[in-house]
Amino acid sequence: VDEKEDDKGSKADANTPSVSCSFDRNEYHLRVYVYQARNLMALDRDSFSDPYVHVSFLHMSQTTEIIKSTLNPTWDQTLIFNRVEIYGDPQMLASNPPQVVLEIFDSDQVGKDELLGRSMCLPLVKLNPVVGIAAKLLWCPVLQKGIHAGEILVAAELILRDKVDLALGAQTELPLIPPKRGDSLYMVPQGIRPVVQLTAIEILAWGLRNMKTYQLAPVSSPSLVVECGEERVQSAVIRNIKKSPNFPTNVLLLKASLPKDEMYMPPIVLKVIDHRPFGRKPVVGQCTITSLEEFRCNHDEVAEVAMSSKGELHINIEERPLLETQEKEAIDWWSKFYASTGEHEKCGPYLEKGYDILKVFNCELEDVGEYKGLTDFCNTFKLYRGKNEHGDDDPTVVGEFKGAFKIYPLSDDPAVPSPPPQFKELPESGPQECLIRIYVVRGIDLQPKDNNGLCDPYIKISLGKTIIDDRDNYIPNTINPVFGRMFEASCFLPQDKDLKISVYDFDLLTHDEKVGETVIDLENRLLSHFGSYCGLPQTYCISGQNQWRDQLKPSQILQNHARLKGVSPPRTEDNEANKELHQHLGPPSERISLHVLRTQGLVPEHVETRTLYSTFQPTLSQGSLQIWVDVFPKSLGVPGPPFDISPRKYALRVIVWNTTNVILDETSITGEHMSDIYVKGWMPGMEEDKQKTDVHYRSLDGDGNFNWRFVFEFDYLPAEQLCLVSKKEHFWSLDKTEFRIPPRLIIQIWDNDKFSLDDYLGTVELDMLHLITPAKLSEKCSLHMLDNTPKSGQKFDHSKSLFAQKSVKGWWPCYIEKDGRKELGGKVEMTLEIVNEEESEERPAGKGRDEPNMNPKLNPPNRPETSFFWFTNPCKTLKFIVWRRFKWLFIGLILLILVLLFHCDSS
Ligand SMILES: *[C@@H]1O[C@H](CO)[C@@H](O)[C@H](O)[C@H]1NC(C)=O
């Protein structure tokens, strides 16, 4: 049954294997409707092809006409094969028809035509030509060497002809002959060709970015051609792309008869033409946009928004308790961060204060569904050039087109006025200088780069001509680094739109390796109507931790927002009766504006999580980075102060005044009980920074006088109430590791011994978060004070924290373990004070009694005359030790000598 025959007949008959079937020979009429193709390969140097289709069925073939310079040709042709003879039962044929083979070639004037791809379609077999449904155009995949190379929109009908009619030579039973174009070409007839509608395509031609050189010369004066179906429109020429890469006029309109059925929509083709000397106008990049669905818009939408925004708005601003003023020490940006991530154990008293929290997105801000990729103002379309080599995902991207489309139907009646343009209220399109703040919070699960399965990560930023290399601040041995870094840079938008943030691995011995990078389009951040240039906080604060940082006040942003949405701007008034509930809050009118803005689906204050990619494995995550970016156009003035997201630097100042009741550990050569007292102190975890007072020699009563200052500097994470210490884990470690250690102070009393090891007399360990309250008088100071250390699980008492008290003075007991019992080893009188970086600069203080000896100034101690070191003070030794002790012996001796002398003289 499948035997195939040449339409010319007789010659093939002789070769037919089954002669018995000859009476089964039927005659058919084949129509192949070749409408169009899309996304064909570019084979010519000019980025396009000159495609035609070679259609074959059994042993017959025909070709369409050639369409010049396109990857999306519309042939609109019906190819008619009038007398096709096929053996076999028509019913069987209908269920299993032979294929129509379509080969698309690129016509070449010089060489052989090249194959662009092959496709096929199955004809609809019609046993009765008049009744039954018509064929439907379908997109059939085009393959070239097994690889997808576009699609072709075709259909075919195979119509069985009646033998009687044939004998009469009648044509009547066939469908109508399709209309002709020119002399010889049949078009695709009504009923099969797509139904069209006059359609407006509004084009926002915003600008061109990152254009690569073409034939060794940079693209300097490009224009844009937009084609859809048969229509095209060309933009004005960008004079100097370096100076201003945006089009001088941004809105273009193209009217075309386009299919109503989305399936048949021809693509939009963008071509960028460079205007070069001697009238040369090469196409330097092109792009095909196949799916236009997302650009279709409905005129009713705009009206709806306007409606819903009208009406009255009642706002109750939530009452918050008036706040205490201790927050400065207890909270910082990290408290807000941990309060926002739900790690409440790390956020201290932040939440109780009812302060703002922020939104932590677990993906890129562009990938948060509500914000439409931040391409609501314009999209970025990649431009390609030249031959489309296969196997590459991104063959040759030669630049980007920034723009957008709005597609809507127009009435065919010219009397009906066109709807108003969709692209209006366009922002300034010239270059703008902007201040960019990049906050890098932390890295998560970075790809290890070192043999120990860890990393020594640091940040590198590139923006326009600015490169920021933060190698000095690498974080040792971690794949989850806390960066807490803020970088500021200036750039011009749109030219420098691509902000690249990379993480590198510090390496002492070999070169640093890149872990991965992420790129942010700052132009989209600035232009998006979702306010992604600076996220909206929950409240409008004019001071404090959450001080407003946008250049515009909420009321101004609200005005702009209303204008963009085409509604009348809201009015707010300050109501005097509205009392302030929060010491940092701004005026009520601004707070109400902000409250309204917060209901508008704008980007809130946030941290986003960006996946890092390496150039070698562009699809494989190399870990992620939590960051956020603020973009401030300089023309709008100075923004609010940046958040401080660094771990805080603090200094603990300890002044050792006096000791008393210190064990008298030694017996002098003359038999007196005494100690050579000094005091030692350090913060656990920072043992390399141990500090000592000078020695109070020969204390005979356990008293010591020092007036000596220790200064310990440390990084502190108030949110976590931990010190951040980076040091070598082992002596043999090459580099440091970061540790988190509770803030504590150890104070010890020692007896100095010049010729043997010093003797340890007593110790006290002070937890700076639950400080033991010192005694005002030394007599009241006892070991009992050590008993009420807080039990684990006891609620954190903020008032006990040295960070809250700032400065504490008094007596603390030091103990020594003897037979498992604590015994008093001495009492020490100290002042403890915590200062942050600012205060430490404002009120400097040197170590010991070194300069700057101030805040307060420490005078040399007023030690008793008996306090000296005998070895270096022979006179004093004579006077105080030898003389005092052996005074009577000396006197006796002298008397004896004198008596003897007299005695000798007289005798
Ligand atoms: C330390 O002791 C000396 C001598 O007893 C005394 O004069 C001084 O006031 C004491 N210092 C403080 C700060 O109490």
PDBQT file of the ligand as one rigid body, heavy atoms in Angstrom, charges set to zero:
ROOT
HETATM    1  C1  LIG A1001      44.616  54.202  97.042  1.00  0.00    +0.000 C 
HETATM    2  O1  LIG A1001      45.295  54.163  98.292  1.00  0.00    +0.000 OA
HETATM    3  C2  LIG A1001      45.920  55.388  98.601  1.00  0.00    +0.000 C 
HETATM    4  C3  LIG A1001      46.748  55.140  99.857  1.00  0.00    +0.000 C 
HETATM    5  O2  LIG A1001      45.991  54.429 100.814  1.00  0.00    +0.000 OA
HETATM    6  C4  LIG A1001      44.887  56.457  98.820  1.00  0.00    +0.000 C 
HETATM    7  O3  LIG A1001      45.497  57.672  99.146  1.00  0.00    +0.000 OA
HETATM    8  C5  LIG A1001      44.103  56.623  97.513  1.00  0.00    +0.000 C 
HETATM    9  O4  LIG A1001      43.045  57.538  97.671  1.00  0.00    +0.000 OA
HETATM   10  C6  LIG A1001      43.531  55.279  97.052  1.00  0.00    +0.000 C 
HETATM   11  N1  LIG A1001      42.998  55.447  95.742  1.00  0.00    +0.000 N 
HETATM   12  C7  LIG A1001      41.738  55.401  95.492  1.00  0.00    +0.000 C 
HETATM   13  C8  LIG A1001      41.348  55.650  94.132  1.00  0.00    +0.000 C 
HETATM   14  O5  LIG A1001      40.916  55.148  96.372  1.00  0.00    +0.000 OA
ENDROOT
TORSDOF 0
